[in-house]
Amino acid sequence: MPRDTGLDTLLDLDGTIIDQGGGYWVKIVARLVDQPTRERPHGIAYSLTLHDPYGQRMLGFDNAHAVKPGKPGKPGKPRRYSGRRVEYDHEHQHMTDPGKPYEFVDAYQLLKDFFAAVDQMLNVHRGDE
């Protein structure tokens, strides 16, 4: 397996808060786990979040808890399942979103996807879009 060159960058950003202007900010938490598990096969525990000026989470990518896949055509609604994979890598698109699965490729792609989503959300909230 090729080395994930974005991993060092992600781990270096652990504990970082990045001002996005207008009171919005990003917080990054990332650490290696003792050993890869079924829930975290890539060996990283992470939480990347965007917050509004009041400190409320607006967007998040993390693997802190399981997210059950929803029924097709009904995003965000848990479905009854048996023997299906429970995703830990997921994203939250708003404060009350229980999360939807995120396909973790590597740390570089995680950072790229997260900051693209941040830019998109800030454009919408600031009226740029």
Rosetta silent file (secondary structure, phi, psi, omega in degrees, C-alpha in Angstrom):
SEQUENCE: MPRDTGLDTLLDLDGTIIDQGGGYWVKIVARLVDQPTRERPHGIAYSLTLHDPYGQRMLGFDNAHAVKPGKPGKPGKPRRYSGRRVEYDHEHQHMTDPGKPYEFVDAYQLLKDFFAAVDQMLNVHRGDE
SCORE:     score description
SCORE:     0.000 S_00000001
   1 L     0.000  128.861 -179.751    0.000    0.000    0.000 S_00000001
   2 L   -65.859  150.873 -179.902    1.471    3.392   -0.966 S_00000001
   3 L   -67.442  136.927  177.304    2.274    5.831    1.828 S_00000001
   4 L   -81.338   97.787 -175.689   -0.448    8.380    2.577 S_00000001
   5 L   -67.956  -19.940  178.004    1.539   11.593    2.099 S_00000001
   6 H   -80.732  -11.276 -177.020   -1.311   13.689    3.522 S_00000001
   7 H   -62.429  -44.529  179.369   -1.177   11.853    6.845 S_00000001
   8 H   -60.104  -41.673  178.914    1.742   13.923    8.183 S_00000001
   9 H   -62.729  -47.556  179.461   -0.104   17.111    7.240 S_00000001
  10 H   -58.977  -47.060 -179.141   -3.323   15.951    8.913 S_00000001
  11 H   -66.519  -34.973  176.423   -1.480   14.932   12.096 S_00000001
  12 H   -65.401  -27.319 -179.499    0.481   18.211   12.130 S_00000001
  13 L   -82.859   -5.028 -179.148   -2.852   20.075   12.057 S_00000001
  14 L   -52.931  127.547  178.572   -4.115   18.302   15.216 S_00000001
  15 L    84.305    2.090 -177.229   -5.469   20.892   17.648 S_00000001
  16 E   -82.412  138.718  171.421   -5.403   23.667   15.053 S_00000001
  17 E  -116.919  126.816 -175.578   -8.126   26.301   14.830 S_00000001
  18 E  -116.725  118.399  178.536   -8.219   28.179   11.527 S_00000001
  19 E   -68.222  130.085  179.283  -10.013   31.532   11.260 S_00000001
  20 E  -106.862    6.096 -179.266  -12.256   31.650    8.184 S_00000001
  21 E    82.659  152.758  177.556  -13.213   35.312    8.572 S_00000001
  22 L    65.233   19.620  179.731  -16.527   36.771    9.674 S_00000001
  23 L    90.768   -8.168  178.816  -16.442   34.804   12.927 S_00000001
  24 E   -81.734  146.803 -179.842  -16.404   31.393   11.201 S_00000001
  25 E  -151.851  155.657 -179.913  -13.678   28.948   12.161 S_00000001
  26 E  -113.441  140.114  175.039  -12.408   25.433   11.504 S_00000001
  27 E  -124.266  134.685 -179.815  -11.131   23.028   14.149 S_00000001
  28 E  -121.978  126.996  174.539   -9.033   19.971   13.336 S_00000001
  29 E  -126.585  126.554 -179.259   -8.446   17.037   15.654 S_00000001
  30 E  -154.680  134.503  177.738   -6.494   14.044   14.362 S_00000001
  31 E  -151.182  155.411  173.674   -4.442   11.311   15.991 S_00000001
  32 E   -77.523  143.614  173.857   -3.184    7.863   15.229 S_00000001
  33 L   -90.960  161.207 -176.814   -4.961    5.041   17.040 S_00000001
  34 L   -55.329  -40.725  177.385   -2.929    2.314   18.757 S_00000001
  35 L  -157.809  145.334  179.520   -3.780   -0.105   15.997 S_00000001
  36 L   -56.067  145.471  178.944   -6.170   -0.137   13.050 S_00000001
  37 L  -127.764  175.514  175.960   -9.608   -1.581   13.784 S_00000001
  38 L   -60.203  -37.645 -178.770  -12.647   -2.582   11.745 S_00000001
  39 L   -75.504  -32.623 -178.790  -14.120    0.843   12.552 S_00000001
  40 L  -130.950   68.437 -175.381  -10.908    2.741   11.748 S_00000001
  41 L   -64.195  -20.069  179.400   -9.002    0.565    9.269 S_00000001
  42 L   -84.943   -6.175  175.142   -6.825    3.527    8.239 S_00000001
  43 L    77.481   19.966 -177.970   -5.568    3.876   11.848 S_00000001
  44 E  -126.640  134.940  168.600   -6.670    7.496   12.336 S_00000001
  45 E  -105.089  128.301 -175.247   -9.250    9.044   14.669 S_00000001
  46 E  -144.970  156.171  172.822  -10.293   12.443   13.310 S_00000001
  47 E  -150.033  115.862  177.813  -12.779   15.273   13.587 S_00000001
  48 E  -117.973  119.415 -173.558  -12.731   18.214   11.162 S_00000001
  49 E  -132.963  148.029  172.571  -15.418   20.801   11.874 S_00000001
  50 E  -110.776  133.804 -177.897  -16.606   24.199   10.657 S_00000001
  51 E  -122.181  149.228  177.490  -18.279   26.461   13.245 S_00000001
  52 L   -84.096  176.481 -178.313  -20.416   29.565   12.942 S_00000001
  53 L   -59.979  -16.146  179.580  -19.725   32.814   14.845 S_00000001
  54 L   -96.356    3.358  178.536  -21.745   31.428   17.797 S_00000001
  55 L    86.991    3.113  179.864  -19.599   28.287   18.031 S_00000001
  56 L   -78.807  137.826  177.152  -22.250   25.950   16.596 S_00000001
  57 E   -69.076  128.020  177.461  -21.000   23.163   14.315 S_00000001
  58 E  -102.976  -28.525 -173.555  -22.150   23.773   10.752 S_00000001
  59 E  -153.750  142.714  176.636  -20.212   20.996    9.035 S_00000001
  60 E  -154.642  143.228  170.903  -18.175   18.064   10.210 S_00000001
  61 E  -121.564  124.127 -179.980  -16.209   15.105    8.912 S_00000001
  62 E  -158.143  175.474  175.079  -15.342   12.544   11.570 S_00000001
  63 L  -137.755   39.941 -177.342  -15.176    8.919   12.599 S_00000001
  64 L   -81.078  -22.667 -177.634  -16.143    9.258   16.267 S_00000001
  65 L  -150.778  163.410 -179.912  -19.307    7.148   16.065 S_00000001
  66 L   -76.334  148.915  174.872  -21.106    4.735   13.779 S_00000001
  67 E  -129.421  121.677  177.918  -23.577    5.926   11.167 S_00000001
  68 L   -80.482  135.018  178.419  -26.121    3.504    9.799 S_00000001
  69 L   -63.252  141.508  178.066  -26.748    3.885    6.078 S_00000001
  70 E   -83.699  168.796  176.148  -30.174    5.342    5.251 S_00000001
  71 L   -68.352  143.427  175.002  -32.691    3.883    2.818 S_00000001
  72 L   -55.529  134.851  179.344  -32.110    4.869   -0.771 S_00000001
  73 L    86.111   -7.022  177.859  -34.143    7.994   -1.519 S_00000001
  74 L  -132.297   73.121 -176.664  -34.446    8.894    2.177 S_00000001
  75 L   -59.736  140.773  174.754  -31.104   10.427    3.186 S_00000001
  76 L    82.760   -9.384  179.455  -30.324   10.602    6.876 S_00000001
  77 L   -95.511  124.084 -179.908  -33.064    8.210    7.959 S_00000001
  78 E   -64.774  148.257  176.916  -31.728    5.042    9.574 S_00000001
  79 L  -118.278  155.336  175.481  -32.890    1.781    8.097 S_00000001
  80 L   -72.528  134.040 -178.055  -33.334   -1.580    9.689 S_00000001
  81 L  -146.984  159.340  177.728  -30.461   -3.739    8.686 S_00000001
  82 L  -141.402  121.842  178.915  -28.859   -7.047    9.438 S_00000001
  83 L    73.407   10.807  178.885  -25.272   -7.854    8.635 S_00000001
  84 L   -88.748  154.021  179.429  -24.720   -4.561    6.821 S_00000001
  85 L   -69.108  133.580  175.170  -21.573   -2.524    7.298 S_00000001
  86 L  -100.472  120.296 -176.367  -21.860    0.274    9.843 S_00000001
  87 E   -81.605  138.705  171.262  -19.791    3.255    8.709 S_00000001
  88 L  -101.610  -39.198  175.999  -17.612    5.243   11.080 S_00000001
  89 L   -71.471  122.368 -177.234  -16.185    7.651    8.494 S_00000001
  90 E  -157.197  171.959  177.232  -18.979   10.134    7.892 S_00000001
  91 E  -132.268  149.621  176.396  -19.935   13.761    7.368 S_00000001
  92 E  -114.723  125.737 -177.164  -22.498   16.073    8.949 S_00000001
  93 L   -94.982   -6.096  174.903  -23.977   18.740    6.650 S_00000001
  94 L  -162.828  174.096 -171.554  -25.676   20.778    9.383 S_00000001
  95 L   -56.181  -39.380 -175.612  -25.952   21.022   13.153 S_00000001
  96 L  -101.542    4.741 -179.940  -28.627   18.330   13.620 S_00000001
  97 L   -66.894  122.848  179.234  -27.533   16.020   10.792 S_00000001
  98 L   -71.142  -11.629  176.375  -26.917   12.514   12.234 S_00000001
  99 L   108.366  153.170  173.830  -24.374   12.003    9.463 S_00000001
 100 E  -132.120  149.177 -176.874  -24.029   10.169    6.192 S_00000001
 101 E   -55.700  141.607  175.370  -21.211    7.792    5.259 S_00000001
 102 L  -118.785  130.575 -179.738  -18.027    9.341    3.878 S_00000001
 103 L   -84.249  100.546  179.323  -15.741    7.206    1.735 S_00000001
 104 L   -72.850  122.088  177.032  -12.301    7.644    3.307 S_00000001
 105 L  -101.617  -54.741  175.617   -9.612    7.272    0.632 S_00000001
 106 L  -165.349  173.371 -175.510   -6.630    8.815    2.429 S_00000001
 107 H   -64.121  -37.753  178.607   -5.779   11.785    4.672 S_00000001
 108 H   -60.475  -47.570 -179.427   -4.959   14.044    1.718 S_00000001
 109 H   -65.441  -36.334  176.435   -8.367   13.410    0.114 S_00000001
 110 H   -58.454  -49.484  179.516  -10.082   13.929    3.498 S_00000001
 111 H   -62.594  -43.600  179.974   -8.494   17.377    3.836 S_00000001
 112 H   -61.368  -47.712 -179.587   -9.278   18.239    0.218 S_00000001
 113 H   -64.875  -42.189 -178.882  -12.937   17.138    0.534 S_00000001
 114 H   -62.883  -50.283 -176.869  -13.400   18.875    3.888 S_00000001
 115 H   -69.575  -28.011  172.890  -12.004   22.236    2.774 S_00000001
 116 H   -65.858  -41.594  178.015  -13.990   22.086   -0.485 S_00000001
 117 H   -67.093  -37.456  176.432  -17.153   21.547    1.614 S_00000001
 118 H   -60.716  -50.326 -179.831  -16.110   24.416    3.925 S_00000001
 119 H   -57.545  -44.715 -179.422  -15.682   26.761    0.953 S_00000001
 120 H   -63.078  -45.081 -178.212  -19.044   25.732   -0.476 S_00000001
 121 H   -66.672  -41.815  179.343  -20.862   26.154    2.844 S_00000001
 122 H   -65.943  -36.801  175.872  -19.281   29.526    3.572 S_00000001
 123 H   -60.530  -41.600  179.166  -20.195   30.746    0.072 S_00000001
 124 H   -66.961  -47.386 -175.929  -23.825   29.805    0.732 S_00000001
 125 H   -71.693  -26.012  178.749  -23.943   31.336    4.224 S_00000001
 126 H   -91.793   -4.314  178.659  -22.213   34.531    3.159 S_00000001
 127 L    81.360   17.106  179.052  -24.454   34.870    0.101 S_00000001
 128 L   -80.119  -12.674 -176.240  -21.630   34.422   -2.423 S_00000001
 129 L  -118.003    0.000    0.000  -23.506   31.608   -4.140 S_00000001
